[in-house]
C-alpha cells in the first residue's frame, strides 16, 4: 500500500472521529488529544526500528481492512461511551499519523 492510500484511509478515519465529535456535540479534550499524539509518536518510533516487520504485516489487505474497521468502530463506540476523551485521542493520533506521512513524503527521494 502506498503512502497516499495510507493517508486516504487515515483521512477517512479522521473524518469519522471528527464527525462523531461534532455529531454528539462534545468538546475536544486537549489532554486526550495530546495522549493520542504521544501514542502515535511512540508507535512510530518503535515501527521505525522494525520497518521490515511492520511493512510485512501492514501490506496485507486484511490487516489494513481490520485496522480501518477497528478505527471506525472505535469512533462509533467512543461517541456513545466517552466522546470527549476517546474521540479527542483518536483525532490526535490520526492527526499525528498524517503529519508523519507528510514528513515521509517530503523527505523521501
KEKOL-378425 format. One line per field, with one value per residue (C-alpha): residue number from 1; residue in three letters; z, x, y. Coordinates in pm, whole numbers, m for minus. Layout:
BEGIN
num <- NUM	...
residu <- Ala	...
w <- Z	...
u <- X	...
v <- Y	...
***
This chain:
BEGIN
num <- 1	2	3	4	5	6	7	8	9	10	11	12	13	14	15	16	17	18	19	20	21	22	23	24	25	26	27	28	29	30	31	32	33	34	35	36	37	38	39	40	41	42	43	44	45	46	47	48	49	50	51	52	53	54	55	56	57	58	59	60	61	62	63	64	65	66	67	68	69	70	71	72	73	74	75	76	77	78	79	80	81	82	83	84	85	86	87	88	89	90	91	92	93	94	95	96	97	98	99	100	101	102	103	104	105	106	107	108	109
residu <- Unk	Unk	Unk	Unk	Unk	Unk	Unk	Unk	Unk	Unk	Unk	Unk	Unk	Unk	Unk	Unk	Unk	Unk	Unk	Unk	Unk	Unk	Unk	Unk	Unk	Unk	Unk	Unk	Unk	Unk	Unk	Unk	Unk	Unk	Unk	Unk	Unk	Unk	Unk	Unk	Unk	Unk	Unk	Unk	Unk	Unk	Unk	Unk	Unk	Unk	Unk	Unk	Unk	Unk	Unk	Unk	Unk	Unk	Unk	Unk	Unk	Unk	Unk	Unk	Unk	Unk	Unk	Unk	Unk	Unk	Unk	Unk	Unk	Unk	Unk	Unk	Unk	Unk	Unk	Unk	Unk	Unk	Unk	Unk	Unk	Unk	Unk	Unk	Unk	Unk	Unk	Unk	Unk	Unk	Unk	Unk	Unk	Unk	Unk	Unk	Unk	Unk	Unk	Unk	Unk	Unk	Unk	Unk	Unk
w <- 0	m84	146	m40	14	379	404	239	490	777	647	624	979	1099	934	1125	1456	1387	1254	1562	1787	1612	1597	1972	2044	2252	2328	2214	2520	2483	2732	2546	2211	2336	2456	2103	1955	2205	2130	1759	1821	2042	1793	1500	1695	1756	1399	1260	1434	1289	941	764	1019	1021	642	626	836	716	346	398	283	574	819	652	642	1002	1125	935	1055	1414	1383	1258	1530	1792	1671	1695	2039	2159	2055	2269	2569	2629	2337	2464	2568	2309	2010	2112	2148	1809	1643	1798	1694	1337	1301	1419	1181	891	992	991	644	510	660	495	160	173	277	64	m256
u <- 0	133	175	m101	m351	m242	m311	m651	m754	m625	m819	m1138	m1092	m1010	m1331	m1525	m1373	m1423	m1774	m1865	m1727	m1946	m2248	m2255	m2164	m1861	m1565	m1214	m1007	m653	m503	m656	m562	m202	m226	m326	m34	204	67	128	475	562	426	606	934	906	787	1081	1318	1132	1044	1054	835	579	575	530	214	78	90	m163	m507	m674	m457	m545	m917	m920	m731	m957	m1270	m1143	m1083	m1436	m1580	m1375	m1517	m1872	m1824	m1633	m1918	m2156	m1936	m1685	m1692	m1465	m1179	m1191	m1267	m1006	m740	m835	m819	m477	m346	m470	m357	m9	m2	m89	194	433	312	361	711	799	658	850	1182	1196	1398
v <- 0	343	636	816	535	513	884	847	579	792	1093	888	763	1114	1233	968	1079	1450	1392	1192	1466	1722	1490	1434	1797	1701	1923	1843	1745	1875	1627	1331	1486	1505	1144	1039	1231	1073	727	768	910	612	360	522	528	154	89	285	45	m256	m131	m465	m642	m359	m349	m728	m712	m376	m463	m741	m620	m799	m601	m272	m352	m471	m164	75	m107	m101	272	340	115	299	630	493	340	645	871	665	590	870	1111	1384	1156	876	1095	1352	1082	939	1279	1343	1001	1024	1385	1290	994	1223	1457	1158	1057	1409	1422	1090	1206	1534	1383	1069	1061
***
